[in-house]
Amino acid sequence: MAEDLSYFAEYVYENEIIQNYFRIPRRLVCDRSNPIEKLDDQLFIERYRLSKRTVILVCDEIKHLLPSYNTRRNHPISPLLQLLITLRFYATGNFYHEVGDLTSTSKSSVCRIIKTVSKALGSLSKKYIAFPSTMLEYRKVIKKFYDIAKFPGVIGAIDCTHIPISSPGTNAELFRNRKGYFSINTQVVSDANLLIRNLVARWAGSVHDSTIFNNSELCLKFENRVPPVTCYLLGDGGYPCKPYLMTPLLNPTTNTEVKYNAAHIKTRNTVERLFGIWKSRFPCLRFGLRTKLETSLVIIVATGVLHNIAILCKDDSLVLDMVIQPEECNGDDARDWTVQGGTAVRNTLIQAFNE
């Protein structure tokens, strides 16, 4: 009798093992907790580069542009979590699977989310990246610049910065800049508050700064005298001196010319500071984008929108480790060249520093 019971127990044990072996594994539900509730303010800012208040504001702006998941058959990714996944990528530039590991999201989902959210953010560019539209706004911007170094009539500081990218494949050598790496040469106009007033992110790294400006809509507006007041852009030696684009003198000789150059450099430094803050807040722009070329262009615009939103919301609680490296022209690029009467206008401005 004991032997029969022993045999029966072994049979039941072995049968359970066989059943467990062929049993369909239980589906695991991903733990997608809300980082806004989980992290304190400082940790949240360090990981996502924006404050909770600003993130919620941005989410409200774009949530209607993101996919909605009205189904009970899956574990949906909310618009807020989609935005946080994208911000985490901007803050690190890591591979998709590393970003996804933080929220238990697959690599393919992270790829789709970053592309979708970046396009949604980019669609806000007309609202948040724009030149002044009224006479009052023009005068405010000009006065703010004048308070820096007494340079009159400045409406913006213009420069280009290289955003590293991976090899785009077709015609890759067009994107190799003079420093030897692949990049997007991005034109930016800054105001005195470090807001991006104009952003052009579509040119290959080998294209010269002046070529980008000459083919831009902004240049066309100044050529057609669209601004309602007499105003100037400040550029470095890589740009030609035009009646509306003032550049520094290559070899100042008189005391007045030295003062003009000093005021020009100090005022135009705003765009260099902007680059430092922009790339420090979103390190993916500094370390390089490993996304497809089309997505990389959208990401550059999206981060520009977020930068302006952060400035407007006074989101300065993040302690930025700014390493500002001015990208001044040197060698053959640094020259004093004028187009269409730029010298006469510049000489008039120089005389203003004689007082």
C-alpha positions as CSV (number, residue, x, y, z in Angstrom):
1,M,0.0,0.0,0.0
2,A,2.8,2.4,0.9
3,E,4.6,1.6,-2.4
4,D,1.4,2.4,-4.4
5,L,1.0,5.8,-2.6
6,S,4.7,6.6,-3.3
7,Y,4.3,5.7,-6.9
8,F,1.1,7.9,-7.1
9,A,2.9,10.9,-5.5
10,E,5.8,10.6,-8.0
11,Y,3.3,10.4,-10.9
12,V,1.4,13.5,-9.8
13,Y,4.7,15.4,-9.3
14,E,6.0,14.5,-12.7
15,N,2.7,15.4,-14.3
16,E,2.7,18.9,-12.7
17,I,6.2,19.5,-14.1
18,I,5.1,18.5,-17.6
19,Q,2.0,20.8,-17.3
20,N,4.1,23.7,-16.1
21,Y,6.6,23.2,-18.9
22,F,3.9,23.5,-21.6
23,R,1.8,26.2,-19.8
24,I,1.7,29.6,-21.6
25,P,3.7,32.1,-19.5
26,R,1.8,34.7,-17.7
27,R,1.7,38.1,-19.3
28,L,3.7,40.7,-17.3
29,V,2.2,44.2,-17.0
30,C,4.8,46.9,-17.4
31,D,5.4,49.2,-14.4
32,R,5.0,52.6,-15.9
33,S,4.7,54.8,-12.9
34,N,4.4,58.5,-13.2
35,P,7.9,60.2,-12.7
36,I,6.2,63.5,-11.8
37,E,4.7,61.8,-8.7
38,K,7.7,59.5,-8.0
39,L,10.6,62.0,-8.2
40,D,11.1,65.1,-6.2
41,D,11.6,68.5,-8.0
42,Q,15.4,68.5,-8.2
43,L,15.7,64.9,-9.3
44,F,13.0,65.5,-11.9
45,I,14.8,68.5,-13.3
46,E,18.1,66.7,-13.5
47,R,16.6,63.8,-15.4
48,Y,14.3,65.7,-17.7
49,R,15.9,69.1,-17.9
50,L,12.6,71.0,-17.3
51,S,10.5,71.6,-14.2
52,K,7.3,69.7,-13.6
53,R,5.3,72.8,-14.1
54,T,6.8,73.4,-17.6
55,V,6.4,69.8,-18.6
56,I,2.7,69.8,-17.7
57,L,2.3,73.1,-19.7
58,V,4.0,71.5,-22.8
59,C,1.9,68.4,-22.5
60,D,-1.3,70.4,-22.5
61,E,-0.1,72.1,-25.7
62,I,0.7,68.9,-27.7
63,K,-1.5,66.1,-26.2
64,H,-4.1,66.6,-28.9
65,L,-1.4,65.9,-31.5
66,L,-0.3,62.6,-29.9
67,P,-1.9,59.1,-30.5
68,S,-4.7,58.3,-28.1
69,Y,-5.2,54.8,-26.9
70,N,-8.9,54.2,-26.0
71,T,-8.7,50.5,-25.5
72,R,-8.7,48.0,-22.6
73,R,-6.7,45.4,-24.5
74,N,-3.3,46.9,-23.8
75,H,-1.3,49.0,-21.4
76,P,-1.4,52.4,-23.1
77,I,1.4,55.0,-23.0
78,S,-0.1,58.3,-21.9
79,P,0.7,61.6,-23.6
80,L,2.6,62.7,-20.5
81,L,4.7,59.6,-20.5
82,Q,5.4,60.0,-24.2
83,L,6.7,63.5,-23.6
84,L,8.8,62.3,-20.7
85,I,10.4,59.6,-22.8
86,T,11.2,62.1,-25.5
87,L,12.7,64.6,-22.9
88,R,14.8,61.8,-21.5
89,F,16.2,61.2,-24.9
90,Y,17.0,64.9,-25.4
91,A,18.6,65.0,-22.0
92,T,21.0,62.1,-22.6
93,G,21.1,61.2,-26.3
94,N,21.3,57.6,-25.3
95,F,20.2,54.6,-27.4
96,Y,16.5,53.9,-27.7
97,H,16.7,50.7,-25.6
98,E,18.4,52.5,-22.7
99,V,15.7,55.2,-22.7
100,G,13.0,52.6,-22.9
101,D,14.4,50.6,-19.9
102,L,13.5,53.5,-17.6
103,T,9.8,53.2,-18.4
104,S,9.6,49.5,-19.4
105,T,9.0,50.5,-23.0
106,S,10.2,48.6,-26.1
107,K,12.9,50.0,-28.4
108,S,10.5,50.2,-31.3
109,S,7.9,52.1,-29.2
110,V,10.5,54.6,-28.0
111,C,11.6,55.2,-31.7
112,R,8.0,56.0,-32.7
113,I,7.3,58.1,-29.6
114,I,10.4,60.3,-30.1
115,K,9.6,60.9,-33.7
116,T,5.9,61.7,-33.0
117,V,6.5,63.9,-30.0
118,S,9.3,65.8,-31.8
119,K,7.0,66.6,-34.7
120,A,4.3,67.7,-32.3
121,L,6.8,70.1,-30.6
122,G,8.1,71.3,-33.9
123,S,4.6,72.3,-35.0
124,L,4.7,74.9,-32.2
125,S,7.7,76.7,-33.8
126,K,5.5,79.4,-35.5
127,K,4.1,80.2,-32.1
128,Y,7.3,80.2,-30.0
129,I,10.0,81.0,-32.5
130,A,9.2,84.3,-34.2
131,F,10.5,87.8,-34.9
132,P,8.8,90.7,-33.3
133,S,5.5,91.5,-35.1
134,T,4.6,95.0,-33.7
135,M,6.4,98.3,-33.3
136,L,6.3,98.0,-29.6
137,E,8.0,94.6,-29.6
138,Y,10.7,95.9,-31.9
139,R,11.4,98.8,-29.6
140,K,11.6,96.5,-26.5
141,V,14.1,94.2,-28.2
142,I,16.2,97.1,-29.4
143,K,16.3,98.7,-26.0
144,K,17.2,95.4,-24.3
145,F,20.2,95.1,-26.7
146,Y,21.2,98.7,-26.2
147,D,21.4,98.2,-22.4
148,I,24.1,95.6,-22.9
149,A,26.8,97.8,-24.5
150,K,25.1,100.9,-26.0
151,F,25.0,99.5,-29.5
152,P,22.0,101.2,-31.2
153,G,19.3,99.5,-33.3
154,V,20.1,95.9,-32.8
155,I,17.2,93.5,-33.3
156,G,19.2,90.2,-33.1
157,A,22.5,88.4,-32.9
158,I,23.0,85.9,-35.7
159,D,25.4,82.9,-35.9
160,C,25.5,79.2,-36.9
161,T,26.3,76.2,-34.8
162,H,27.0,72.6,-35.9
163,I,24.8,69.9,-34.5
164,P,26.7,66.5,-34.8
165,I,24.8,63.7,-36.5
166,S,25.5,60.2,-37.6
167,S,26.4,59.5,-41.3
168,P,23.2,60.2,-43.3
169,G,24.2,57.6,-46.0
170,T,23.4,59.2,-49.4
171,N,25.6,62.2,-50.1
172,A,27.2,61.8,-46.7
173,E,30.2,63.9,-47.5
174,L,28.1,67.0,-48.0
175,F,27.4,66.9,-44.3
176,R,31.0,66.7,-43.3
177,N,32.0,70.1,-41.9
178,R,35.5,71.7,-41.8
179,K,36.2,70.0,-38.5
180,G,35.8,66.6,-40.0
181,Y,32.5,65.3,-38.6
182,F,29.0,65.0,-39.9
183,S,26.7,67.8,-38.8
184,I,23.7,70.1,-39.5
185,N,24.8,73.7,-39.8
186,T,22.0,75.4,-37.8
187,Q,21.4,79.2,-38.1
188,V,20.0,80.9,-35.0
189,V,19.1,84.5,-34.3
190,S,19.0,85.4,-30.6
191,D,17.5,88.4,-28.8
192,A,18.9,89.9,-25.6
193,N,16.8,87.6,-23.4
194,L,18.4,84.5,-25.1
195,L,15.2,83.7,-26.9
196,I,15.5,82.0,-30.3
197,R,13.9,84.5,-32.8
198,N,14.8,82.6,-35.9
199,L,15.9,79.0,-36.5
200,V,17.0,77.4,-39.7
201,A,17.9,73.7,-39.4
202,R,18.1,72.1,-42.9
203,W,21.6,72.8,-44.2
204,A,24.5,70.3,-44.4
205,G,27.6,70.9,-42.3
206,S,29.7,71.8,-45.3
207,V,27.6,74.8,-46.2
208,H,29.0,78.2,-45.2
209,D,27.1,80.4,-42.7
210,S,26.7,83.3,-45.2
211,T,25.2,80.9,-47.8
212,I,22.6,79.8,-45.3
213,F,21.6,83.4,-44.4
214,N,21.5,84.6,-48.1
215,N,19.1,81.8,-48.9
216,S,16.9,82.3,-45.8
217,E,13.5,83.9,-45.5
218,L,14.9,86.3,-42.9
219,C,17.4,87.7,-45.5
220,L,14.6,88.2,-48.0
221,K,12.6,90.2,-45.4
222,F,15.5,92.5,-44.6
223,E,16.2,93.0,-48.3
224,N,12.6,94.0,-48.8
225,R,12.7,96.3,-45.8
226,V,10.0,94.4,-44.0
227,P,11.0,95.5,-40.4
228,P,9.0,98.7,-39.6
229,V,12.0,100.4,-38.0
230,T,15.7,100.8,-38.9
231,C,17.4,97.9,-37.2
232,Y,20.4,95.6,-37.6
233,L,21.5,92.1,-37.1
234,L,25.0,91.5,-35.6
235,G,27.1,88.8,-37.2
236,D,30.7,87.7,-37.0
237,G,33.4,87.9,-39.6
238,G,31.9,85.0,-41.6
239,Y,29.1,87.3,-42.8
240,P,29.3,90.1,-45.3
241,C,28.7,93.6,-44.0
242,K,25.3,94.8,-45.3
243,P,23.1,97.8,-44.5
244,Y,21.1,95.6,-42.1
245,L,23.9,93.2,-41.0
246,M,26.8,94.7,-39.1
247,T,30.1,92.8,-38.7
248,P,33.2,93.7,-36.7
249,L,36.2,95.4,-38.2
250,L,39.1,93.0,-38.9
251,N,41.8,95.5,-38.0
252,P,40.5,98.4,-36.0
253,T,43.0,101.3,-35.8
254,T,41.3,104.3,-34.2
255,N,40.0,104.5,-30.7
256,T,36.5,104.8,-32.1
257,E,36.8,101.7,-34.1
258,V,38.1,99.8,-31.1
259,K,35.0,100.9,-29.1
260,Y,32.7,99.9,-31.9
261,N,34.3,96.4,-32.0
262,A,34.1,96.0,-28.2
263,A,30.4,97.0,-28.2
264,H,29.7,94.7,-31.2
265,I,31.4,91.7,-29.6
266,K,29.8,92.2,-26.2
267,T,26.3,92.6,-27.7
268,R,26.7,89.7,-30.2
269,N,27.8,87.4,-27.3
270,T,24.2,86.7,-26.5
271,V,23.9,84.2,-29.3
272,E,27.0,82.4,-28.0
273,R,25.5,82.2,-24.5
274,L,22.3,80.9,-26.1
275,F,24.2,78.1,-27.7
276,G,25.8,77.2,-24.4
277,I,22.5,77.1,-22.5
278,W,20.6,75.3,-25.4
279,K,23.2,72.5,-25.7
280,S,23.6,72.2,-21.9
281,R,19.9,71.8,-21.3
282,F,19.6,69.3,-24.2
283,P,23.0,67.4,-24.4
284,C,21.8,65.3,-27.4
285,L,22.6,68.4,-29.4
286,R,26.2,68.5,-28.1
287,F,27.0,64.7,-28.1
288,G,25.3,64.1,-31.5
289,L,22.0,62.7,-32.9
290,R,22.0,59.0,-34.0
291,T,18.5,59.3,-35.5
292,K,17.6,59.4,-39.2
293,L,18.3,62.7,-40.9
294,E,14.7,63.7,-41.2
295,T,14.1,63.0,-37.5
296,S,17.3,64.8,-36.5
297,L,16.1,68.0,-38.2
298,V,12.8,67.8,-36.4
299,I,14.5,67.2,-33.0
300,I,16.7,70.4,-33.5
301,V,13.5,72.5,-34.0
302,A,11.7,70.7,-31.2
303,T,14.5,71.5,-28.7
304,G,14.5,75.1,-29.9
305,V,10.8,75.4,-29.1
306,L,11.4,73.8,-25.6
307,H,14.3,76.2,-25.0
308,N,12.0,79.2,-25.7
309,I,9.2,77.8,-23.5
310,A,11.7,77.3,-20.7
311,I,12.9,81.0,-21.0
312,L,9.3,82.3,-21.2
313,C,8.3,80.2,-18.1
314,K,11.4,81.4,-16.3
315,D,12.4,77.8,-15.9
316,D,15.9,78.6,-14.6
317,S,16.0,76.2,-11.7
318,L,18.3,73.8,-13.5
319,V,22.0,74.4,-12.7
320,L,23.5,74.3,-16.1
321,D,27.1,73.2,-16.5
322,M,27.7,75.7,-19.3
323,V,30.8,75.3,-21.4
324,I,30.5,78.1,-23.9
325,Q,33.0,77.7,-26.7
326,P,32.5,80.6,-29.2
327,E,32.6,79.4,-32.8
328,E,34.3,82.5,-34.1
329,C,35.6,82.5,-37.7
330,N,39.2,82.1,-38.2
331,G,41.7,81.7,-41.0
332,D,40.2,82.3,-44.4
333,D,36.7,82.7,-43.0
334,A,37.5,85.8,-41.0
335,R,37.4,88.8,-43.4
336,D,36.0,92.2,-43.6
337,W,33.8,92.2,-46.7
338,T,30.9,94.5,-47.5
339,V,27.9,94.3,-49.9
340,Q,25.6,97.0,-51.2
341,G,26.7,100.0,-49.1
342,G,27.3,98.2,-45.8
343,T,30.4,100.2,-45.2
344,A,28.6,103.5,-45.2
345,V,26.1,102.4,-42.6
346,R,28.8,100.8,-40.4
347,N,30.9,104.0,-40.6
348,T,27.9,106.0,-39.4
349,L,27.5,103.6,-36.4
350,I,31.2,103.8,-35.7
351,Q,31.0,107.6,-35.4
352,A,28.3,107.2,-32.7
353,F,30.9,105.7,-30.5
354,N,33.1,108.8,-30.8
355,E,31.1,110.6,-28.2
